[in-house]
Amino acid sequence: MAQAPSATGLVTIFGGSGFVGRHTVRALAQDGWRVRSATRRPDLAGYLQPMGVVGQIHAVQANLRYPASVAEAVKGADVVINSVGVLASTGKQTFDTIHDEGARTVAKAAKAAGARTFVHISAIGADAQSNSKYARSKAEGELAVLEEFPGAVILRPSIVFGPEDEFFNRFAAMARMSPFLPLIGGGKTKFQPVYVGDVAAAVKAVVDGKAKPGTIYELGGPEVLSFRELLDRTLEYAGRNRFYLGLPFWAAKLQAIATSPLPNALRPVTLDQIRLLQRDNVVSKTALDDGRTLAGLGILHPHSVASIVPSYLERFKPKGQYASYRG
C-alpha cells in the first residue's frame, strides 16, 4: 500500500510538466514533498499525479507572462523552482519574456511569498555578451533572479538527455527519413551531456540544503563528446547508417535563414542554435576548481549516455522497437 508523504513542505515548480520538470516532480514526490506543478495547461498535466500518492501532486494554472497567476501559484510554498525554458522563440513565448522577464517574475513572487529556497534552472553557455539570443536571455535571467532573490541557487546544465529529449530523439527521427545528417561546423563543438534524472537529483540536493545560497552550479555528465560523436552515437543506437553532410557555420546559417518560415519542429536547427554551436558547451574549469558541479552537490556517479540513450532510441531501428527480441 502506498505511504503518505513524510515531509510536510510544499514545493511549487514552474514548468513541472516539461522535460526537466517532470523528472524533478518525481524525485521530490518520492522524497515525500507535496508538489504543486504550475503550468499553462494543467488539464494536460494529469500524467504527473501517478508519480506520487493520492493528493500529493497537484497541477495549477500559471503563466510567467501574468504576474498575478505566478503569485497565486507560490502561496504557501516553502520551495520554488523555475524550470521553464524555450529552445526557440514562438509567438508570445519569446526568449526575453520567458528566460528574463519570466524568471524575474517568479523570483520576485517567491521572495514575497516567503519561500526559503529558490532554484532556477538556466544553461551552460549563458553569457550576456553572446551573439545568441538564447544565451543572452539566459544570462539576463540569472541576473534578474539574483537581484530579486539573492540566496537563489542557479543550475546550469549542459545538453540534457533522457526519454523525452530534443537532441537524440530529433536526430534519430531525422535519420529515419533523411539519407544524411548535417555535420555543422565540422562536428567539432564539444558537449558534456547530462542525464535528466541527474539534473533532477541536483535540484533535490539544493532543496535538501546541500548547495551554497547565491551560487551558480554547472552540471555535466561523465563524458565530453563532440557534436560528431553525439551523432555517431545516435546512429549506432538507432541502428541506422547515414552519410554526414559537412556544413561550415556560414552555410548552416544560410540554410537556417532559408528554412525560417517553417515550423521549428520541421527545421534541423535554427539560426540561434547554430550560433550556440560555435562555442563548446562543457563545465568550466572555474566551476570544477570551486566544486560547483554535480559532485559538489553529492552526485558522484552521474549516468553516461551509453547507459540510458540506447533504451529509448530502439524505437527508431529499421525493423522496429522489438526486432532484437524476435527469433
ABEGO torsion letter per residue (X at the ends): XBBBBABABBBBBBGAABAAAAAAAAAAAAAGBBBBBBBABAAAAAAAAAABBBGABBBBBBBAABAAAAAAAABGBABBBBABBBABBBEABBAAAAAAAAAAAAAAAAAAAGBABBBBBBBBGBBAABABAAAAAAAAAAAAAAAABAABBBBBBBBBBEAABAAAAAAAAAAAABABBBBBGGGABBBBBBBAAAAAAAAAAAAAGABBBGBBBBBBBABBBBAAAAAAAAAAAAGBBBBBBBBBAAAAAAAAAAAAABBAAABABBAAAAAAAABBBBBBAAAAAAGBBAAAAGBABBBBAAAAAAAAAAAABAAEAAAAABX
